[in-house]
Amino acid sequence: MTKRHGYALLAAVLAVIVVVSAAIYIGVTGTDDDTKDQLSASPRGPRNSAAPASSGTWVGTWSASPAGAEPGTESHGMAGRSVRNVVHTSVGGESARITLSNLYGTQPLTITHASVAVAAASNNPAAAVDTLRRLTFRGDTSVVIPPGQQIVSDAARLRVPHDADLLVTTFSPATSGPVTYHPHARQISYVADGDHTEDPSGSAYHEQSPYWRYLSAVDVLSSESDGTVVVIGDSITDGISSTMGTNRRWTDVLADRLREESGAPRYSVVNQGISGNRVLSDGRPGLRGGPGANPSGLSRFHRDVLGRTGVKAVVIALGINDILRNRETEARRIADGLRELTRQAHARGLRVVGATLTPFGGHRGFTPALEGVRRSVNDEIRSGKVFDEVVDFDKALRDPYDPRALLDRYDSGDHLHPSDGGFRRMAQTFNLTHLKGTSAAEL
């Protein structure tokens, strides 16, 4: 072959490659986003959940800490039932993925189908039109989660709005033992008999539930957020006294402020509060040697805080239950436990904001001695030797004429947990600039 013929052959090959590549490119990118989804889905079924390459940052838009094994599910779990969890987003994104937990399970959990959708309306089990997406796990629609483990789904291409409800549905066909759950959701979710994971309608979901089951996180690929603020706390952070289904926990209001206020850090907020949580000790022992229910802040910090997606800053609001439930009389032990959490966060290069302990005068557990412990812990926190920055929830909520107690309008009625107005006051007290900075506490 002459050199000239060789060049001609090479040119012909290159021309073929260019033509084929152009055809492939047009086939993948030549239609708009909605058209591509319609091409890959049946008219009545969920759209293609594959997430194409996209710019943005993976952040947490919602989470809830696994708190224990749901009573009454020890034998059968949720076998043969669809669980439709309703969760509220703090930021939006262009793709979503979920985390399912079998932390408190004693046998493998089989999920054969799972889906995610934007809710048609607040407190509603129906999906908005054309938003239901089938979820996969390493490309498969089914997954087996071993006891004590969790699994993250593949990314599903879905335009997730901020400040909106998502429906995350799972179906387990077989007996799986205790259900890992978060009991104080302050949000109604739904259950249906049979596999209705891909039903956009909510008509099959006759049973309501105050729990979140299996689901522990939802992440989004976001262009409106640079990272995640993780808040670890007890029932006050969990929002146990907030109005059901209205997203009025103080962390919800904090997320609104970060999203709406000019100059605020571009962070999402995820809530890792567990009602009854303590810094130093776990709750009830676990089943068959498994993890204890309501694990302490120290024991769950790595999983529930440092393990969250895109974490940039940590807020710690723990300690009141060490005093009220454990009758801890040494303020130093509580402060040292909080300092250890800060050290662990610092080892990951994270900023830490800590909260003072709020008043509980008038609560059935109140004693002058325990009030003294609370004040001593707060003195240590305010000294600047526990956290990088302090948000003074005590000062924000207390009655100026009786600093041992909550101000009436901030009291839910039990003299311990704030009202909706109290939660709003807590979030308004928060200095958003404290979530970024360079100064660190001298521990």
C-alpha positions as CSV (number, residue, x, y, z in Angstrom):
1,M,0.0,0.0,0.0
2,T,1.4,3.5,-0.9
3,K,1.6,6.2,1.6
4,R,-1.1,8.1,-0.2
5,H,-3.5,5.2,-0.1
6,G,-2.7,4.7,3.5
7,Y,-3.7,8.3,4.3
8,A,-6.9,7.9,2.3
9,L,-7.8,4.8,4.3
10,L,-7.1,6.5,7.6
11,A,-9.2,9.5,6.6
12,A,-12.1,7.3,5.7
13,V,-11.9,5.4,9.0
14,L,-11.8,8.7,10.9
15,A,-14.8,10.0,8.9
16,V,-16.8,6.9,10.0
17,I,-15.9,7.4,13.6
18,V,-17.0,11.0,13.5
19,V,-20.3,10.1,12.0
20,V,-21.0,7.3,14.5
21,S,-19.9,9.5,17.4
22,A,-22.2,12.3,16.3
23,A,-25.1,9.9,16.0
24,I,-24.5,8.6,19.5
25,Y,-24.2,12.1,20.9
26,I,-27.4,13.2,19.2
27,G,-29.2,10.1,20.6
28,V,-28.1,10.9,24.2
29,T,-28.1,14.7,24.4
30,G,-30.1,15.9,21.4
31,T,-33.4,15.9,23.3
32,D,-34.4,18.0,26.2
33,D,-34.5,16.5,29.7
34,D,-38.2,15.9,29.9
35,T,-38.3,14.2,26.4
36,K,-35.4,11.9,27.4
37,D,-37.4,10.7,30.4
38,Q,-40.5,10.1,28.3
39,L,-38.5,8.1,25.8
40,S,-37.2,5.7,28.4
41,A,-40.4,5.1,30.4
42,S,-43.7,3.5,29.8
43,P,-46.7,5.8,29.8
44,R,-48.1,4.5,33.1
45,G,-44.9,3.4,34.8
46,P,-42.1,5.2,36.6
47,R,-39.6,7.1,34.5
48,N,-36.0,6.0,34.0
49,S,-34.1,6.5,37.2
50,A,-30.6,6.6,35.7
51,A,-28.8,9.8,36.7
52,P,-26.6,11.3,33.9
53,A,-23.4,13.2,34.7
54,S,-24.3,16.6,36.0
55,S,-22.6,19.5,37.9
56,G,-23.4,20.1,41.5
57,T,-22.6,19.0,45.0
58,W,-24.1,15.9,46.8
59,V,-25.6,17.1,50.0
60,G,-28.1,15.8,52.5
61,T,-31.6,17.3,52.1
62,W,-33.2,15.1,54.8
63,S,-32.2,12.5,57.4
64,A,-33.4,10.8,60.5
65,S,-31.3,8.7,62.9
66,P,-32.2,5.1,63.4
67,A,-33.4,5.0,66.9
68,G,-34.4,1.4,67.7
69,A,-36.3,-1.7,66.7
70,E,-40.1,-1.1,66.2
71,P,-42.1,-3.0,68.8
72,G,-44.3,-5.7,67.4
73,T,-42.2,-6.3,64.3
74,E,-39.8,-8.8,65.8
75,S,-41.3,-11.8,63.9
76,H,-42.5,-10.5,60.5
77,G,-41.1,-7.1,60.0
78,M,-43.1,-5.4,57.2
79,A,-43.4,-8.5,55.0
80,G,-45.8,-8.2,52.1
81,R,-46.3,-4.4,52.7
82,S,-45.3,-1.2,51.0
83,V,-44.0,1.5,53.3
84,R,-44.4,5.0,51.9
85,N,-42.3,7.4,54.0
86,V,-43.1,11.1,53.7
87,V,-40.0,13.4,54.3
88,H,-39.4,17.1,53.8
89,T,-36.5,18.6,51.8
90,S,-34.3,21.4,53.0
91,V,-32.7,22.0,49.6
92,G,-33.5,21.0,46.1
93,G,-31.5,19.2,43.4
94,E,-31.5,17.5,40.0
95,S,-30.9,13.9,41.2
96,A,-31.7,12.0,44.4
97,R,-30.5,8.9,46.2
98,I,-31.6,7.3,49.5
99,T,-30.1,5.4,52.4
100,L,-31.9,2.4,53.8
101,S,-30.9,1.0,57.2
102,N,-31.2,-2.5,58.8
103,L,-29.3,-1.4,61.9
104,Y,-31.6,-3.0,64.3
105,G,-32.5,-6.0,62.2
106,T,-31.6,-9.5,63.3
107,Q,-31.8,-11.1,59.9
108,P,-31.2,-9.9,56.3
109,L,-33.7,-7.4,55.0
110,T,-34.8,-8.0,51.4
111,I,-36.2,-5.0,49.4
112,T,-37.4,-6.0,46.0
113,H,-38.7,-2.6,44.9
114,A,-38.2,1.0,45.9
115,S,-39.2,4.3,44.5
116,V,-38.9,8.1,45.1
117,A,-41.4,10.8,44.0
118,V,-42.3,14.4,44.8
119,A,-45.6,14.4,46.8
120,A,-48.6,15.9,45.0
121,A,-49.4,17.9,48.1
122,S,-48.4,18.2,51.8
123,N,-49.4,15.3,54.0
124,N,-50.5,13.2,50.9
125,P,-49.5,9.7,49.8
126,A,-50.0,10.5,46.1
127,A,-47.1,11.4,43.8
128,A,-47.0,14.6,41.6
129,V,-47.5,13.9,37.9
130,D,-44.5,12.4,36.2
131,T,-42.2,12.4,39.2
132,L,-42.2,8.8,40.3
133,R,-38.8,7.2,39.8
134,R,-37.9,3.5,40.2
135,L,-34.8,3.2,42.4
136,T,-32.0,0.7,41.9
137,F,-29.1,-0.6,43.9
138,R,-25.9,-1.2,41.9
139,G,-28.1,-1.5,38.9
140,D,-30.6,-3.9,40.4
141,T,-34.1,-3.2,41.6
142,S,-33.7,-5.5,44.6
143,V,-31.2,-5.5,47.4
144,V,-30.5,-7.5,50.5
145,I,-29.3,-5.5,53.5
146,P,-27.5,-7.6,56.2
147,P,-28.3,-7.1,59.9
148,G,-26.6,-4.0,61.3
149,Q,-25.9,-2.6,57.9
150,Q,-27.2,0.1,55.5
151,I,-27.3,0.6,51.7
152,V,-27.2,3.6,49.5
153,S,-29.2,3.5,46.3
154,D,-28.0,4.6,42.9
155,A,-28.8,8.1,41.9
156,A,-32.2,8.7,40.4
157,R,-32.7,11.6,38.0
158,L,-35.4,13.7,39.6
159,R,-35.9,17.4,39.9
160,V,-36.3,17.7,43.7
161,P,-37.8,21.0,44.9
162,H,-36.6,22.7,48.2
163,D,-39.1,22.9,51.1
164,A,-41.2,20.1,49.6
165,D,-42.4,16.6,50.6
166,L,-40.9,13.5,49.0
167,L,-42.4,10.0,49.0
168,V,-39.9,7.2,49.5
169,T,-41.5,3.8,49.1
170,T,-40.1,0.3,49.8
171,F,-41.5,-3.2,49.5
172,S,-40.2,-6.2,51.4
173,P,-41.8,-9.5,50.3
174,A,-40.5,-11.7,53.1
175,T,-40.2,-11.9,56.9
176,S,-37.2,-9.8,57.9
177,G,-37.4,-9.4,61.7
178,P,-37.3,-6.1,63.6
179,V,-37.9,-3.0,61.6
180,T,-35.3,-0.2,62.1
181,Y,-37.3,2.9,62.7
182,H,-37.4,6.5,63.9
183,P,-40.5,6.8,66.2
184,H,-41.1,10.5,66.6
185,A,-41.3,11.7,63.0
186,R,-43.9,14.4,63.6
187,Q,-45.0,13.5,60.1
188,I,-47.6,11.1,58.9
189,S,-46.4,8.4,56.5
190,Y,-48.4,5.6,54.9
191,V,-48.5,1.8,54.5
192,A,-50.3,-0.4,51.9
193,D,-50.8,-4.2,51.7
194,G,-49.0,-5.7,48.6
195,D,-46.4,-4.1,46.3
196,H,-47.5,-0.6,45.5
197,T,-44.1,1.0,45.3
198,E,-44.7,2.3,41.7
199,D,-48.3,3.4,42.2
200,P,-48.5,7.2,41.7
201,S,-51.9,7.1,43.3
202,G,-52.2,7.0,47.1
203,S,-55.4,5.1,47.0
204,A,-53.9,1.8,48.2
205,Y,-52.3,3.5,51.2
206,H,-55.1,3.2,53.8
207,E,-52.9,2.9,56.9
208,Q,-51.3,6.0,58.4
209,S,-48.1,5.8,60.5
210,P,-46.3,8.3,62.8
211,Y,-42.9,6.5,62.1
212,W,-40.2,6.6,59.5
213,R,-39.2,3.0,58.7
214,Y,-35.9,1.8,57.1
215,L,-35.2,5.2,55.5
216,S,-32.4,7.2,57.2
217,A,-31.3,9.7,54.6
218,V,-32.1,11.4,51.3
219,D,-29.3,13.1,49.4
220,V,-29.6,15.4,46.3
221,L,-27.2,16.6,43.7
222,S,-27.6,20.3,44.2
223,S,-26.5,23.5,42.6
224,E,-28.0,25.6,45.3
225,S,-26.0,24.2,48.2
226,D,-22.3,23.8,49.0
227,G,-22.5,21.4,51.9
228,T,-24.6,20.1,54.8
229,V,-25.1,21.2,58.4
230,V,-25.7,18.2,60.6
231,V,-27.6,18.8,63.8
232,I,-27.3,16.2,66.6
233,G,-29.7,16.5,69.5
234,D,-32.5,15.1,71.6
235,S,-36.3,15.5,71.6
236,I,-36.0,19.3,71.4
237,T,-34.1,18.9,68.1
238,D,-36.3,16.0,67.1
239,G,-39.2,18.4,67.4
240,I,-41.4,16.2,69.6
241,S,-43.7,19.0,70.6
242,S,-43.9,20.7,67.2
243,T,-47.2,20.6,65.3
244,M,-47.7,17.4,63.4
245,G,-47.1,17.6,59.6
246,T,-46.1,21.3,59.5
247,N,-42.3,21.1,59.6
248,R,-41.9,23.6,62.5
249,R,-38.9,22.0,64.2
250,W,-36.2,24.6,64.9
251,T,-34.0,22.9,62.3
252,D,-36.7,23.4,59.6
253,V,-36.7,27.1,60.4
254,L,-32.9,27.2,60.3
255,A,-33.0,25.6,56.9
256,D,-35.4,28.2,55.7
257,R,-33.1,31.0,57.0
258,L,-30.0,29.5,55.3
259,R,-31.9,29.2,52.0
260,E,-33.6,32.6,52.1
261,E,-31.3,35.1,53.8
262,S,-28.8,37.1,51.8
263,G,-25.2,36.3,52.7
264,A,-26.0,33.1,54.5
265,P,-23.8,30.0,53.9
266,R,-25.2,27.8,51.1
267,Y,-25.8,24.8,53.3
268,S,-28.6,22.3,53.7
269,V,-29.7,21.1,57.1
270,V,-30.3,17.6,58.3
271,N,-31.8,16.7,61.7
272,Q,-30.2,13.8,63.6
273,G,-32.2,14.4,66.8
274,I,-33.4,11.4,68.8
275,S,-36.0,11.9,71.5
276,G,-34.5,11.0,74.9
277,N,-30.9,11.1,73.6
278,R,-28.0,11.6,76.0
279,V,-24.3,12.4,75.5
280,L,-22.9,9.7,77.8
281,S,-25.2,6.7,77.9
282,D,-27.3,4.5,75.6
283,G,-31.0,3.6,76.1
284,R,-32.3,0.0,76.3
285,P,-30.0,-2.9,75.5
286,G,-30.2,-4.3,71.9
287,L,-31.8,-7.5,70.8
288,R,-29.6,-10.6,70.6
289,G,-26.5,-8.6,71.3
290,G,-27.3,-6.0,68.6
291,P,-27.0,-2.2,69.1
292,G,-28.8,-0.6,72.0
293,A,-31.9,1.5,71.3
294,N,-31.3,5.3,71.4
295,P,-27.5,5.1,71.2
296,S,-25.6,7.9,73.0
297,G,-24.3,10.9,71.3
298,L,-20.7,9.6,71.8
299,S,-21.5,6.2,70.3
300,R,-23.5,7.4,67.3
301,F,-21.5,10.5,66.4
302,H,-19.4,8.9,63.7
303,R,-22.3,7.2,61.9
304,D,-25.0,9.8,62.3
305,V,-22.9,13.0,62.0
306,L,-19.5,12.4,60.4
307,G,-21.0,9.8,58.0
308,R,-23.6,12.2,56.5
309,T,-23.1,13.4,52.9
310,G,-21.3,16.7,52.3
311,V,-21.0,17.6,56.0
312,K,-19.3,21.0,56.5
313,A,-20.5,22.1,59.9
314,V,-21.9,20.4,63.0
315,V,-24.4,21.7,65.6
316,I,-24.6,19.9,69.0
317,A,-27.6,20.3,71.2
318,L,-27.3,17.5,73.8
319,G,-27.0,17.2,77.6
320,I,-30.4,17.9,79.1
321,N,-31.3,14.2,79.3
322,D,-28.1,13.3,81.0
323,I,-29.3,15.5,83.8
324,L,-33.0,14.7,83.8
325,R,-33.0,11.0,82.9
326,N,-29.6,9.8,84.3
327,R,-29.6,12.3,87.2
328,E,-26.0,13.1,86.3
329,T,-24.7,15.5,89.0
330,E,-21.2,16.1,87.7
331,A,-21.4,18.9,85.1
332,R,-17.8,18.2,84.2
333,R,-18.6,14.7,82.9
334,I,-21.3,16.2,80.5
335,A,-19.0,19.0,79.4
336,D,-16.2,16.5,78.8
337,G,-18.5,14.4,76.7
338,L,-19.4,17.4,74.6
339,R,-15.8,18.3,74.2
340,E,-15.0,14.9,72.9
341,L,-17.6,15.3,70.2
342,T,-16.0,18.6,69.2
343,R,-12.6,16.9,69.0
344,Q,-14.0,14.2,66.7
345,A,-15.4,16.9,64.5
346,H,-12.2,18.8,64.5
347,A,-10.3,15.7,63.4
348,R,-12.4,15.8,60.2
349,G,-11.8,19.6,59.8
350,L,-15.4,20.5,60.7
351,R,-16.8,23.6,62.4
352,V,-18.8,23.0,65.6
353,V,-21.6,25.2,67.0
354,G,-22.9,24.1,70.4
355,A,-26.1,25.0,72.3
356,T,-26.7,25.9,75.9
357,L,-29.1,23.7,77.8
358,T,-32.6,25.1,78.0
359,P,-34.6,25.6,81.2
360,F,-36.9,22.9,82.7
361,G,-38.3,24.6,85.8
362,G,-41.8,23.3,86.6
363,H,-41.1,20.0,84.8
364,R,-41.9,16.9,86.9
365,G,-38.2,16.0,87.0
366,F,-37.0,19.4,88.2
367,T,-35.0,19.7,91.4
368,P,-32.8,22.7,92.6
369,A,-29.7,20.4,92.5
370,L,-30.3,19.4,88.9
371,E,-30.9,23.0,88.0
372,G,-27.4,23.7,89.4
373,V,-25.9,21.1,87.2
374,R,-27.6,22.6,84.1
375,R,-26.3,26.1,85.0
376,S,-22.8,24.7,85.5
377,V,-22.8,23.0,82.1
378,N,-24.0,26.2,80.5
379,D,-21.2,28.2,82.2
380,E,-18.7,25.8,80.8
381,I,-20.2,26.0,77.3
382,R,-20.2,29.8,77.4
383,S,-16.6,29.8,78.5
384,G,-15.6,29.0,74.9
385,K,-13.8,25.8,75.9
386,V,-16.3,23.3,74.6
387,F,-17.4,24.4,71.1
388,D,-16.1,26.7,68.5
389,E,-19.2,28.9,68.7
390,V,-22.2,29.0,71.0
391,V,-25.9,29.5,70.3
392,D,-27.5,30.5,73.6
393,F,-30.9,28.7,73.5
394,D,-31.1,29.1,77.3
395,K,-31.0,32.8,77.1
396,A,-33.4,32.9,74.1
397,L,-36.1,30.9,75.8
398,R,-35.9,31.5,79.5
399,D,-38.3,33.7,81.5
400,P,-36.4,36.8,82.5
401,Y,-38.3,36.8,85.8
402,D,-37.6,33.2,86.5
403,P,-34.5,32.0,84.6
404,R,-35.1,28.4,85.7
405,A,-38.2,28.2,83.5
406,L,-39.2,28.6,79.9
407,L,-41.1,31.8,79.0
408,D,-44.8,31.0,78.8
409,R,-45.2,31.7,75.1
410,Y,-42.2,29.5,74.3
411,D,-43.4,26.6,76.5
412,S,-45.4,23.7,74.9
413,G,-47.0,23.1,78.2
414,D,-44.8,20.4,79.7
415,H,-42.2,23.0,80.9
416,L,-39.4,21.2,79.0
417,H,-40.1,21.2,75.3
418,P,-40.6,24.4,73.3
419,S,-43.8,25.4,71.5
420,D,-43.8,26.1,67.7
421,G,-43.0,29.7,68.7
422,G,-40.2,28.5,70.9
423,F,-38.7,26.5,68.0
424,R,-38.9,29.6,65.8
425,R,-37.2,31.7,68.4
426,M,-34.4,29.1,68.7
427,A,-33.7,29.3,64.9
428,Q,-33.9,33.0,64.8
429,T,-31.3,33.2,67.6
430,F,-28.8,31.2,65.6
431,N,-26.0,33.3,64.1
432,L,-25.6,31.9,60.6
433,T,-22.1,33.3,60.2
434,H,-21.0,30.9,63.0
435,L,-21.3,28.0,60.6
436,K,-18.2,29.3,58.8
437,G,-15.1,30.6,60.3
438,T,-11.5,29.8,61.2
439,S,-11.3,30.2,65.0
440,A,-11.4,27.0,67.0
441,A,-12.2,26.3,70.6
442,E,-9.3,25.8,73.0
443,L,-10.3,22.4,74.4
